[in-house]
Amino acid sequence: MSALFLSSVTLSHFRSHRRAALDVDARPIAIYGRNGSGKTNLLEAISLFSPGRGMRRATADQIARRPEALGWKITGLLTRDGAQHELASQSENAAARTVRIDDKSATQSELGHLLRVLWLVPSMDRLWIEGAEGRRRFLDRMTLSFTPSHADVSLAYEKAMRERNRLLKDQVRDAHWYLALETQMSEAGARIQANRIAALDRLAAAQQNAETLFPAAELTLTQPDSPLPDTADDLRQALANGRRADMAAGRTLIGPHRSDLTGVYAAKGVAARDCSTGEQKALLISLILANARALAQDIGLPPIILLDEVAAHLDADRRAALYDEICALGSQAWMTGTGPELFSQLGNRAQYLEVTEESGLSAVTQKDAP
């Protein structure tokens, strides 16, 4: 299988890193250091080589190292299928971040077509027991990995919905004001629904007959009241029929923005929300690995995977199984943990970076295998 990996990453005034320059190869990367040293900041920087606001969903002005800098920049050298591409993402004076590919201005969607980045972070541990918004976001990240244009469709839907909600709050009753917006919402909404269902189908297929110690999850897309219409025409009609109720609520009550994702531990038939903390974590890891396997099959390239503090929540057997699957996939996985012992089962299959923090600055040092 061909390779997809970053061979160098440079951070400038990015959170705790005044400057960090990393030179790595295609193997998994184990990053360790004390809490607060800046490990997660490295992963966040790499997540910004994909569409969206990254794994922390931070605004551009939240990322810059304060007070000494008014902006930040990350650059990387990507190898994809034997060809190299120079990547850059930056923000100045809290402006929206800009993207360049091979020194040419590019859109975030173009970035999404060039490389695929998946991640799992500790904040996702409560995914199954908190609100639907987090589960939609989780599903949309996976959907985006399969269909990079999903981001543009989602933005178009949200923009039209914001305008419609403004009309609803202003108690505008003239149908002509709604027609164009509801057409835009229905067309984008139907595509969002189709993209999500296609992603769920790919994940289900990737979990079947997979040789893994991680439990398979059965995923279902649901709506709070009634099923979401299948076609754009039906969704447009539902929006028109719902104007009165929407006006009373001051917001749109039907559409993919209200969908939820339910999960079931397949072997036990137990809802994910009722599983133990360890089982919920194992289900999430299983889905990330399934996502990676499906992408490797679809595009012939394994994605880059970011796993923040994942090893600390697994026993030795599960850690070894995770590392074996990552190496079998050929993914460049960037993983963080507090100490090198958490990655000992990787041995020379990985490369090691120690992150230290002194006087408010983070420093990164290449280390030998533990």
C-alpha positions as CSV (number, residue, x, y, z in Angstrom):
1,M,0.0,0.0,0.0
2,S,1.2,3.5,-0.8
3,A,2.1,5.9,2.0
4,L,0.6,9.1,3.4
5,F,2.7,10.8,6.0
6,L,4.2,14.0,7.2
7,S,8.0,14.1,7.1
8,S,8.4,17.5,8.8
9,V,6.2,19.8,10.8
10,T,7.2,23.3,12.0
11,L,5.2,25.4,14.5
12,S,5.7,29.1,15.0
13,H,4.1,30.9,18.0
14,F,1.5,28.1,18.3
15,R,0.2,27.9,21.9
16,S,3.0,26.9,24.2
17,H,5.5,26.4,21.3
18,R,7.4,29.5,20.3
19,R,9.0,27.4,17.7
20,A,9.1,23.6,17.2
21,A,10.6,21.8,14.2
22,L,9.9,18.0,13.9
23,D,11.6,15.7,11.4
24,V,10.0,12.3,11.3
25,D,9.4,9.3,9.0
26,A,6.3,7.3,8.2
27,R,6.3,5.2,11.4
28,P,4.0,5.9,14.3
29,I,5.2,8.7,16.6
30,A,5.0,8.4,20.4
31,I,5.1,11.7,22.1
32,Y,5.5,11.8,25.9
33,G,6.0,14.3,28.7
34,R,4.4,15.7,31.8
35,N,0.9,17.0,31.8
36,G,0.9,20.6,30.5
37,S,4.2,20.3,28.6
38,G,2.6,20.9,25.2
39,K,2.1,17.4,23.8
40,T,-1.5,17.9,22.8
41,N,-0.6,21.2,21.1
42,L,1.5,19.2,18.6
43,L,-1.5,17.1,17.7
44,E,-3.7,20.1,17.4
45,A,-1.3,21.7,15.0
46,I,-1.4,18.6,12.8
47,S,-5.2,18.5,13.0
48,L,-5.2,21.9,11.3
49,F,-3.9,20.3,8.2
50,S,-7.5,19.1,7.7
51,P,-10.7,21.1,7.1
52,G,-12.4,22.7,10.0
53,R,-11.3,24.1,13.4
54,G,-9.1,21.2,14.4
55,M,-9.4,18.8,17.3
56,R,-10.0,21.5,19.9
57,R,-12.4,23.6,17.8
58,A,-10.4,26.7,18.7
59,T,-10.8,30.0,17.0
60,A,-7.7,31.4,15.3
61,D,-7.1,34.0,18.0
62,Q,-7.1,31.4,20.8
63,I,-4.2,29.5,19.3
64,A,-1.5,32.3,19.0
65,R,1.1,32.4,21.7
66,R,0.2,35.4,23.9
67,P,1.3,38.1,24.5
68,E,4.3,38.0,22.3
69,A,2.6,37.1,19.0
70,L,-0.5,38.2,17.2
71,G,-0.5,35.2,14.9
72,W,0.7,31.7,14.3
73,K,1.8,29.5,11.5
74,I,2.3,25.8,10.9
75,T,4.0,24.2,7.9
76,G,4.5,20.6,6.9
77,L,6.0,18.5,4.2
78,L,3.5,15.8,3.1
79,T,4.4,12.6,1.2
80,R,1.4,11.2,-0.6
81,D,1.8,8.2,-2.9
82,G,5.4,9.1,-3.6
83,A,4.8,12.8,-4.4
84,Q,5.7,15.6,-1.9
85,H,3.5,18.6,-1.1
86,E,4.3,21.7,1.0
87,L,1.5,22.6,3.4
88,A,1.0,25.8,5.4
89,S,-1.8,27.1,7.6
90,Q,-1.6,30.4,9.5
91,S,-3.6,33.3,11.0
92,E,-2.6,36.9,11.6
93,N,-4.3,39.3,13.9
94,A,-7.0,36.8,14.8
95,A,-8.2,36.6,11.1
96,A,-9.6,33.4,9.7
97,R,-6.8,30.9,9.0
98,T,-5.5,30.7,5.5
99,V,-4.2,27.6,3.7
100,R,-1.5,27.1,1.1
101,I,-0.6,24.0,-0.8
102,D,2.7,24.0,-2.7
103,D,2.9,27.8,-2.1
104,K,-0.5,28.4,-3.7
105,S,-3.6,29.6,-1.9
106,A,-6.0,26.8,-1.3
107,T,-9.3,26.0,0.3
108,Q,-9.8,23.8,3.2
109,S,-11.8,21.4,1.0
110,E,-8.7,21.1,-1.2
111,L,-6.7,20.2,1.9
112,G,-9.3,17.6,2.7
113,H,-8.9,16.0,-0.7
114,L,-5.1,15.8,-0.3
115,L,-4.8,14.2,3.1
116,R,-7.2,12.5,5.6
117,V,-6.7,13.1,9.3
118,L,-8.6,11.2,12.0
119,W,-8.4,11.8,15.7
120,L,-9.6,10.6,19.1
121,V,-9.2,13.0,22.1
122,P,-10.2,12.6,25.8
123,S,-13.1,15.0,25.5
124,M,-14.8,12.3,23.3
125,D,-14.8,9.8,26.2
126,R,-18.3,11.1,27.2
127,L,-19.6,11.0,23.6
128,W,-22.3,8.4,24.3
129,I,-23.7,10.0,27.5
130,E,-23.7,13.7,26.6
131,G,-25.7,15.8,24.1
132,A,-26.4,14.9,20.5
133,E,-24.3,17.8,19.1
134,G,-21.0,16.0,20.0
135,R,-22.2,12.8,18.3
136,R,-23.2,14.7,15.2
137,R,-19.8,16.3,15.1
138,F,-18.1,12.9,15.6
139,L,-20.2,11.5,12.7
140,D,-19.5,14.5,10.5
141,R,-15.7,14.2,11.0
142,M,-15.9,10.6,9.9
143,T,-18.2,11.5,7.0
144,L,-15.8,14.3,6.0
145,S,-13.0,11.8,5.8
146,F,-14.9,9.8,3.1
147,T,-16.5,12.8,1.4
148,P,-14.4,16.0,1.7
149,S,-17.1,18.1,0.0
150,H,-19.3,17.3,3.1
151,A,-17.8,20.4,4.8
152,D,-19.0,22.7,2.0
153,V,-22.5,21.2,2.0
154,S,-22.8,21.5,5.7
155,L,-21.7,25.2,5.6
156,A,-24.3,25.9,2.9
157,Y,-27.0,24.3,5.0
158,E,-26.0,26.2,8.2
159,K,-25.9,29.5,6.4
160,A,-29.4,29.1,4.9
161,M,-30.7,27.9,8.2
162,R,-29.3,30.9,10.1
163,E,-31.2,33.2,7.6
164,R,-34.4,31.2,8.0
165,N,-34.1,31.3,11.8
166,R,-33.7,35.0,11.6
167,L,-37.0,35.3,9.7
168,L,-38.7,33.0,12.2
169,K,-37.6,35.1,15.2
170,D,-38.7,38.3,13.4
171,Q,-42.2,36.6,12.9
172,V,-42.0,37.1,9.1
173,R,-45.0,35.3,7.6
174,D,-44.7,36.0,3.9
175,A,-43.9,32.7,2.3
176,H,-41.9,34.3,-0.5
177,W,-39.1,35.1,2.0
178,Y,-38.7,31.4,2.9
179,L,-38.9,29.7,-0.5
180,A,-35.3,30.2,-1.7
181,L,-33.8,29.5,1.8
182,E,-35.9,26.3,2.2
183,T,-34.8,25.2,-1.3
184,Q,-31.1,25.6,-0.3
185,M,-31.6,23.9,3.0
186,S,-33.5,20.9,1.5
187,E,-30.9,20.3,-1.3
188,A,-28.0,20.6,1.1
189,G,-29.8,18.7,3.9
190,A,-30.6,15.7,1.6
191,R,-26.9,15.6,0.6
192,I,-25.8,15.7,4.3
193,Q,-28.1,12.8,5.1
194,A,-26.9,10.8,2.1
195,N,-23.3,11.4,3.0
196,R,-23.8,10.4,6.6
197,I,-25.6,7.2,5.7
198,A,-22.9,6.3,3.2
199,A,-20.3,6.8,5.9
200,L,-22.2,4.6,8.3
201,D,-22.4,1.9,5.6
202,R,-18.6,2.1,5.1
203,L,-17.9,1.8,8.8
204,A,-20.3,-1.2,9.2
205,A,-18.5,-3.0,6.3
206,A,-15.1,-2.2,7.7
207,Q,-16.0,-3.7,11.1
208,Q,-17.3,-7.0,9.6
209,N,-14.7,-9.8,9.8
210,A,-12.0,-7.4,11.1
211,E,-9.3,-9.1,13.1
212,T,-9.4,-6.9,16.2
213,L,-9.7,-7.0,20.0
214,F,-11.9,-4.0,19.9
215,P,-15.7,-4.4,20.0
216,A,-17.8,-3.6,16.9
217,A,-20.4,-0.9,17.3
218,E,-23.7,-0.8,15.5
219,L,-24.5,2.8,14.6
220,T,-27.9,4.2,13.7
221,L,-28.9,7.8,12.6
222,T,-32.0,9.0,14.3
223,Q,-34.3,12.1,14.5
224,P,-35.9,13.3,17.8
225,D,-39.5,13.3,16.5
226,S,-40.1,11.7,13.1
227,P,-37.8,10.3,10.5
228,L,-36.0,12.8,8.3
229,P,-37.4,12.9,4.7
230,D,-35.3,11.0,2.2
231,T,-35.4,13.5,-0.7
232,A,-34.8,17.2,-1.2
233,D,-38.4,17.7,-2.3
234,D,-39.8,16.0,0.7
235,L,-37.6,17.9,3.1
236,R,-38.5,21.2,1.4
237,Q,-42.2,20.4,1.9
238,A,-41.6,19.4,5.5
239,L,-39.9,22.8,6.1
240,A,-42.8,24.6,4.5
241,N,-45.4,22.7,6.5
242,G,-43.4,23.3,9.7
243,R,-43.2,27.1,9.5
244,R,-45.9,27.8,12.1
245,A,-44.4,25.4,14.7
246,D,-40.9,26.7,13.9
247,M,-42.0,30.3,14.3
248,A,-43.4,29.5,17.7
249,A,-40.1,27.9,18.7
250,G,-38.0,30.6,17.0
251,R,-35.8,28.0,15.2
252,T,-36.0,25.2,12.7
253,L,-37.2,22.0,14.2
254,I,-36.6,19.5,11.4
255,G,-33.5,18.8,9.5
256,P,-30.1,17.0,9.7
257,H,-29.0,19.6,12.3
258,R,-31.2,17.7,14.8
259,S,-30.1,14.2,13.9
260,D,-28.5,12.0,16.6
261,L,-26.2,9.0,16.4
262,T,-26.9,6.0,18.6
263,G,-24.4,3.2,19.2
264,V,-24.8,-0.4,20.4
265,Y,-22.1,-2.8,21.6
266,A,-22.9,-5.4,18.9
267,A,-21.6,-8.5,20.7
268,K,-23.6,-7.7,23.8
269,G,-26.6,-5.9,22.4
270,V,-26.1,-3.2,25.0
271,A,-26.5,0.5,24.2
272,A,-23.2,2.4,24.2
273,R,-24.6,4.9,26.7
274,D,-25.1,2.0,29.1
275,C,-21.7,0.4,28.7
276,S,-18.8,0.8,31.2
277,T,-16.3,3.6,30.7
278,G,-13.8,1.2,29.4
279,E,-16.2,-0.4,27.0
280,Q,-17.2,3.1,25.7
281,K,-13.6,3.9,25.1
282,A,-13.0,0.6,23.3
283,L,-16.0,1.3,21.0
284,L,-14.6,4.7,20.1
285,I,-11.2,3.2,19.3
286,S,-12.9,0.5,17.2
287,L,-14.7,3.1,15.1
288,I,-11.5,5.1,14.5
289,L,-9.8,2.0,13.4
290,A,-12.7,1.0,11.2
291,N,-12.7,4.5,9.7
292,A,-9.0,4.1,8.9
293,R,-9.4,0.6,7.4
294,A,-12.3,1.8,5.2
295,L,-10.2,4.8,4.0
296,A,-7.3,2.6,3.2
297,Q,-9.5,0.4,1.1
298,D,-11.3,3.3,-0.6
299,I,-8.4,5.6,-1.6
300,G,-5.5,3.2,-1.3
301,L,-3.8,5.3,1.4
302,P,-4.1,5.0,5.2
303,P,-5.0,8.2,7.0
304,I,-2.9,10.1,9.5
305,I,-4.3,9.3,13.0
306,L,-4.1,11.5,16.1
307,L,-4.6,9.7,19.5
308,D,-4.3,12.0,22.5
309,E,-3.7,10.2,25.8
310,V,-5.3,7.0,24.5
311,A,-2.8,4.5,25.9
312,A,-3.4,5.5,29.5
313,H,-6.9,4.1,29.4
314,L,-6.1,0.7,28.0
315,D,-4.7,-2.4,29.6
316,A,-1.5,-3.9,28.3
317,D,-3.2,-6.4,25.9
318,R,-5.4,-3.7,24.4
319,R,-2.5,-1.3,24.0
320,A,-0.5,-4.0,22.2
321,A,-3.5,-4.7,20.0
322,L,-3.9,-1.0,19.1
323,Y,-0.3,-0.7,18.2
324,D,-0.4,-3.8,16.1
325,E,-3.4,-2.6,14.2
326,I,-1.9,0.8,13.5
327,C,1.3,-0.7,12.2
328,A,-0.6,-3.2,10.1
329,L,-2.5,-0.3,8.5
330,G,0.6,1.6,7.8
331,S,-0.8,4.7,9.3
332,Q,1.4,7.5,10.7
333,A,-0.2,7.7,14.1
334,W,0.7,10.6,16.4
335,M,0.1,9.4,20.0
336,T,0.6,11.2,23.3
337,G,1.2,9.8,26.8
338,T,2.8,10.9,30.1
339,G,5.7,8.4,29.9
340,P,7.7,6.2,27.4
341,E,6.6,3.0,29.2
342,L,3.1,3.4,27.7
343,F,4.6,2.8,24.3
344,S,7.1,0.1,25.1
345,Q,5.2,-2.6,23.0
346,L,5.9,-0.5,19.9
347,G,9.7,-0.9,20.2
348,N,11.5,0.1,17.1
349,R,8.3,0.2,15.1
350,A,7.8,3.8,16.3
351,Q,9.8,6.9,16.8
352,Y,9.8,8.9,20.1
353,L,9.6,12.5,21.0
354,E,9.9,13.9,24.5
355,V,8.2,17.2,25.2
356,T,9.4,19.3,28.2
357,E,8.3,22.7,29.5
358,E,10.6,25.3,31.0
359,S,10.0,29.0,31.7
360,G,6.7,28.8,29.8
361,L,8.2,27.3,26.6
362,S,7.8,23.8,25.2
363,A,10.7,22.0,23.8
364,V,10.7,18.8,21.7
365,T,13.6,16.2,21.7
366,Q,14.0,13.1,19.6
367,K,14.5,10.0,21.8
368,D,15.5,6.4,21.3
369,A,13.0,3.6,21.8
370,P,12.4,2.7,25.4
